[in-house]
Amino acid sequence: MTPTEGSVLDRAGQALPVAELEGLWPLGGWISVSPLPGGKNEHLRVAAADGVHYLRRSYRAKTRDELTGQLRLMRLLRDRGFPAPEVVPARTGADYIELFGRLWIATRGVEGTPFDDDSPEHVRALGRTLARYHAVVADLPAVAAEPAVLSELRSRAGEQDVEPALRARTVHVLNKLTGLLPELPRVVVHGGARRGSLVFAGDQVVGVLDFDSAHPDVRVLDLAVAVHDVGKVYTRLGEADHKVALDLSRVTELLAAYGRDARPTAAEVEALPLLLEAKRLKRGLGRRSRVLGGETLSENDHAKIRLEDHRLAWLDEHQDALAAACRAVLA
C-alpha cells in the first residue's frame, strides 16, 4: 500500500498516523508502507527512496527512560562492531518522537534471511552471537537485585487458594534460585534472544534485532530464553504435545557454541534448568491468578494453562537429561 492509498490500521483497528510519520521521517520519499504482525509493539515496514526502514510504536507501558536506554545501547553496540539495528533520527534530529501520546522510533532495514530451523549452523550461530553480545556489554553497569520472574513467582506463591502442590513447587524453585543469586553474573541482557531476532547472510549473522526487552539482569536469563526458543519441538497445532518438549540435541549445540566463547559459571549451569521451570510456573500461575480473582478465562487461556502444565511434566520427566546437557558446556 502506498501512503496515499488509504488508512493503515493497528491491531486494534485504529488508523496509524502515516502522514505525520512521513513528515517526521521523509527518508527521501515514501513508496509504500505496510504493517507487520506480532509483538507488543506496532511495526510498519516503509519502502522509501533511501531504502527499507522500520518504524515502531512502543507499547503503552514503555517509558521514555526505558526507550532512551534501549536506543543508547543499540548505538553503543554498533560503535563496538556488533550488528544492532541503525537508529535513524527524525527530521528534528531526535532519536524518537512522541506522537499522539505514543513513542515512535525508526531503524534502517537489515538485508538478509531469517533463521533456518533445519540448519544446525544457525543454532550454533545463535549461541555464538549471544556469547559475543555478552562480551560486548560486559563492562556496562548492570545492577539487578533479582530476575523479575522471581519477584512475580514470590507474589503468586503468596496468593490465597493456590493449589498446595503448585505452591510447594514454586517455593522450592524460588529457594533454589535465590540461593544461587549471589553467584550469578549480571549484565545488560538482550532479553529476547530468540530465532526471530537474527538476520542471516548464508550462515553469518548480519543483524540482531529486538532490543526492546534489554535490561540489567542475571546473564543466564538470556541463555534460558534462547534454550527454550531453539529447543522447542513443534508437532501439530492443537496436539497435546505441540511446543512441549525440548530437543536436547539442539540445546546441546546451542550451549556448546556459546560455551566456546563465554564459559558459563557452575552457578549459571545449575540455574538454567531452574529458570526454564520458573518461566513455566510464572505463566501458568499468572493465568490461574486471574481465575482466582474472578475473571472468566477464554478457551485459549485454559489451553495455555494446560500447555504450561504439560511443559512442567516434561521437565520433570527429563530433568536429568536436561541437567546433563547444561553441564556439558563446562566439560
C-alpha positions in Angstrom: 0.0 0.0 0.0 1.3 3.5 -0.8 1.0 6.1 1.9 -1.9 7.8 0.0 -4.0 4.7 -0.8 -5.9 4.7 2.5 -5.6 4.1 6.2 -3.1 1.8 7.7 -4.6 0.2 10.8 -3.0 -1.1 14.0 -4.0 -4.4 15.6 -6.9 -2.7 17.4 -8.3 -1.4 14.1 -7.3 2.2 14.7 -5.7 4.3 11.9 -2.0 4.9 12.3 -0.7 8.5 11.7 1.1 7.7 8.4 1.1 11.2 7.1 2.6 12.6 10.2 5.2 9.9 10.3 6.2 10.5 6.7 6.7 14.2 7.6 8.9 13.3 10.5 10.9 10.6 8.7 10.8 11.6 5.0 13.5 9.0 4.1 13.8 10.6 0.6 10.2 9.9 -0.2 7.9 7.0 0.9 7.0 4.5 -1.8 4.9 2.0 0.2 4.0 1.3 3.8 2.6 -1.9 5.4 2.0 -3.1 9.0 3.8 -6.1 10.3 2.2 -8.7 12.6 3.2 -9.9 16.1 4.8 -8.5 19.2 3.8 -6.0 21.8 4.7 -3.0 19.6 3.3 -1.9 16.3 5.7 -2.1 13.4 5.5 -0.5 9.9 7.7 -1.5 7.0 8.4 1.5 4.9 9.9 1.2 1.4 11.4 4.6 0.6 13.9 6.2 -1.8 16.5 5.9 0.9 15.9 2.1 1.3 13.7 -0.1 3.5 13.1 1.2 7.1 11.0 0.1 10.0 9.0 2.4 12.2 8.0 1.2 15.6 5.3 2.4 18.0 6.2 1.3 21.5 3.5 -0.3 23.7 1.8 2.0 26.1 3.7 1.0 29.2 7.1 1.8 27.6 8.6 4.8 29.4 10.9 7.4 27.9 13.7 6.4 30.2 13.4 2.7 29.0 13.3 3.7 25.4 16.3 6.1 25.6 18.2 3.4 27.4 17.4 0.9 24.6 18.5 3.4 21.9 21.7 4.2 23.8 22.5 0.5 24.0 21.9 0.0 20.3 24.2 2.9 19.3 26.9 1.6 21.7 26.7 -1.9 20.3 27.1 -0.6 16.7 30.0 1.6 17.8 31.6 -1.7 19.1 31.1 -3.6 15.9 28.0 -5.6 17.0 25.3 -5.8 14.3 22.5 -4.0 16.1 19.9 -2.0 14.1 20.9 1.5 13.0 18.7 4.1 14.6 17.5 6.7 12.1 16.9 10.2 13.6 13.7 12.1 12.7 13.8 15.3 10.7 14.1 17.1 14.0 17.3 15.2 14.9 15.6 13.4 17.7 16.1 9.6 18.1 12.4 9.2 19.0 9.2 11.2 18.6 6.1 11.3 20.8 3.0 11.4 18.5 -0.5 11.4 19.9 0.8 10.2 23.2 2.8 7.3 21.8 6.6 6.9 21.3 7.9 6.2 17.8 11.4 5.3 16.5 12.8 4.4 13.1 15.6 1.9 12.2 17.2 1.1 8.9 16.3 -2.3 7.5 18.8 -5.1 7.5 19.0 -7.2 4.3 19.2 -10.9 4.8 17.3 -14.1 5.5 15.6 -15.4 8.7 16.7 -18.2 10.9 16.5 -21.6 9.2 15.1 -24.2 11.6 16.7 -27.0 9.6 20.2 -25.5 9.9 22.4 -26.7 12.8 24.8 -23.9 11.9 22.1 -21.4 12.6 21.5 -22.9 16.0 25.2 -22.6 16.7 25.2 -19.1 15.3 22.7 -18.1 18.0 24.9 -19.4 20.7 28.0 -17.7 19.3 26.1 -14.4 18.8 24.8 -14.4 22.3 28.3 -15.1 23.7 29.6 -12.2 21.6 26.8 -9.9 22.9 27.6 -10.7 26.5 31.3 -10.0 25.9 30.5 -6.6 24.3 28.3 -5.5 27.1 30.4 -7.0 29.9 31.7 -3.6 31.1 28.3 -1.9 31.3 26.7 -1.2 34.7 24.1 -3.9 35.4 22.8 -3.6 39.0 19.9 -6.1 39.4 18.6 -7.4 42.7 16.9 -10.5 41.2 15.2 -11.5 38.0 11.7 -10.2 37.6 10.4 -13.7 37.2 11.4 -14.5 40.8 9.6 -11.4 42.2 6.4 -12.4 40.3 6.6 -16.0 41.5 7.1 -14.9 45.1 3.9 -12.8 44.7 1.9 -15.6 43.1 3.0 -18.2 45.6 1.7 -15.9 48.4 -1.8 -15.7 47.0 -4.7 -17.5 48.6 -6.2 -20.6 47.2 -3.1 -21.6 45.1 -3.0 -25.4 44.8 -0.8 -26.7 47.6 1.4 -28.8 45.3 1.9 -25.9 42.9 2.7 -23.6 45.8 5.3 -26.1 47.2 6.9 -26.5 43.8 7.1 -22.7 43.3 8.6 -22.1 46.7 11.2 -24.9 46.0 12.3 -23.2 42.7 12.3 -19.8 44.4 14.5 -21.1 47.2 17.0 -22.8 44.9 17.3 -19.8 42.6 17.5 -17.3 45.5 20.4 -19.3 46.9 22.3 -19.1 43.6 21.7 -15.4 43.0 24.9 -14.1 44.7 27.0 -16.3 42.3 25.2 -15.3 39.1 26.9 -12.7 36.9 24.9 -9.7 35.9 24.9 -8.0 32.5 22.5 -5.9 30.5 20.7 -8.9 29.0 19.3 -8.8 25.5 16.0 -10.2 26.9 14.7 -11.7 23.7 17.5 -13.9 22.3 15.3 -16.0 20.0 15.5 -17.3 16.4 13.4 -14.4 15.1 16.0 -11.9 16.5 18.7 -12.9 14.0 19.1 -11.9 10.3 21.5 -14.1 8.2 23.6 -13.9 5.1 24.2 -17.6 4.5 25.4 -18.8 7.9 26.7 -15.4 9.0 24.7 -13.3 11.4 24.4 -9.8 9.8 21.7 -8.4 12.1 20.5 -8.8 15.7 17.1 -7.3 16.4 14.6 -6.9 19.2 16.4 -5.0 22.0 13.0 -3.9 23.4 13.5 -6.2 26.4 17.1 -5.3 27.2 17.6 -4.6 30.9 20.1 -5.4 33.7 19.6 -8.9 34.9 21.4 -12.2 35.5 23.3 -13.2 32.4 21.9 -16.8 32.4 18.4 -15.4 31.7 19.4 -14.9 28.1 20.5 -18.5 27.8 17.2 -19.7 29.3 15.3 -17.7 26.7 17.5 -19.0 23.8 17.4 -22.6 25.0 13.6 -22.7 25.3 13.1 -21.0 21.9 15.6 -23.0 19.9 14.9 -26.3 21.7 11.1 -26.1 21.5 9.7 -29.0 19.5 6.8 -28.2 17.1 4.4 -31.1 16.3 0.9 -30.1 15.1 -1.3 -27.2 16.2 -3.9 -28.5 18.6 -2.0 -31.6 19.6 -1.3 -32.0 23.3 2.5 -32.3 22.7 2.8 -29.2 20.4 5.6 -26.9 21.7 6.0 -29.0 24.9 9.3 -31.0 24.6 12.8 -29.6 24.1 15.1 -31.1 21.5 18.1 -31.7 23.7 20.5 -32.2 20.8 19.7 -28.6 19.6 20.0 -27.4 23.2 23.5 -29.0 23.4 24.6 -27.5 20.1 23.5 -24.0 21.3 25.2 -24.3 24.7 28.4 -25.7 23.2 28.6 -22.8 20.7 28.0 -20.3 23.5 30.5 -22.0 25.8 33.3 -21.9 23.4 33.4 -18.1 23.7 31.7 -17.3 27.0 32.2 -20.0 29.5 29.2 -20.1 32.0 29.8 -20.4 35.7 28.8 -23.5 37.6 26.1 -21.5 39.3 24.7 -20.5 35.8 24.7 -24.1 34.7 22.7 -25.0 37.8 20.3 -22.1 37.4 19.5 -22.6 33.8 17.0 -25.5 34.2 15.5 -23.8 37.2 14.9 -20.6 35.2 13.2 -22.7 32.5 10.9 -24.2 35.2 10.4 -20.7 36.8 9.2 -19.3 33.4 6.6 -22.1 33.0 5.4 -21.7 36.6 5.1 -17.9 36.1 2.9 -18.2 33.1 0.7 -20.9 34.5 0.3 -19.2 37.8 -0.4 -15.9 36.2 -3.5 -17.2 34.4 -4.6 -19.2 37.4 -4.4 -16.0 39.4 -6.9 -14.4 37.1 -9.3 -17.2 37.7 -8.9 -16.8 41.5 -9.6 -13.1 41.0 -13.0 -14.0 39.5 -12.1 -13.4 35.8 -13.6 -15.8 33.2 -10.8 -17.0 31.0 -11.2 -17.8 27.3 -10.6 -21.3 26.0 -7.3 -20.1 24.7 -6.3 -19.1 28.2 -7.2 -22.5 29.5 -5.2 -24.1 26.7 -2.2 -22.0 27.7 -2.5 -23.3 31.3 -2.6 -26.9 30.0 0.4 -26.2 27.8 2.5 -24.9 30.8 1.4 -27.9 32.9 2.5 -30.3 30.1 5.8 -28.4 29.9 6.4 -28.8 33.6 5.6 -32.5 33.4 8.1 -32.8 30.5 10.8 -31.0 32.6 10.1 -33.4 35.5 10.5 -36.5 33.2 13.7 -35.2 31.6 15.3 -33.2 34.4 18.4 -35.5 34.5 18.9 -35.3 30.7 18.4 -31.6 30.6 20.8 -31.0 33.5 23.4 -33.2 31.7 23.0 -31.1 28.5 23.6 -28.0 30.6 26.6 -29.4 32.4 28.2 -30.5 29.1 29.0 -26.8 28.4 31.5 -26.9 31.2 33.2 -30.1 30.1 
